[in-house]
Amino acid sequence: TGIMKLVETLDSGPVSNIHKIKLDQNNNAEEISEKLSFLAAKKILDEIDDILDDKAKFIDQDHSKASYAKKIEKIEGEINWNDEAQKIIGKINLISAR
């Protein structure tokens, strides 16, 4: 998580103070969202202070490493009980996060 300057294109502005969290394959979207929310709440006041004190250093993102995530359609959440267990678990984790 970090602070991003807004620019005309989506998610492409320069960023300041990137903070990371540890994830494992058992985390679902809801757990990741909670971890990121907690981290952002913990860091936001320091980030704002840096901006107001002109101490924030914004760095351009490397757009060659970016990937596009398409919108998830409702039909993609439909469970086929003949699929492999990992695929079914992935769908359940995705649905439970909404």
Long-range contacts (C-beta under 8 A, 24 or more apart in sequence): 1-36, 1-39, 1-40, 1-43, 2-47, 3-47, 3-51, 3-56, 3-58, 5-58, 11-66, 12-61, 12-63, 12-66, 13-58, 13-61, 14-58, 14-59, 14-60, 14-61, 15-58, 15-59, 15-61, 16-47, 16-50, 16-51, 16-56, 16-57, 16-58, 16-59, 17-43, 17-46, 17-47, 17-50, 17-56, 19-43, 28-93, 28-94, 28-96, 28-97, 29-93, 29-94, 29-96, 29-97, 30-93, 30-96, 30-97, 33-97
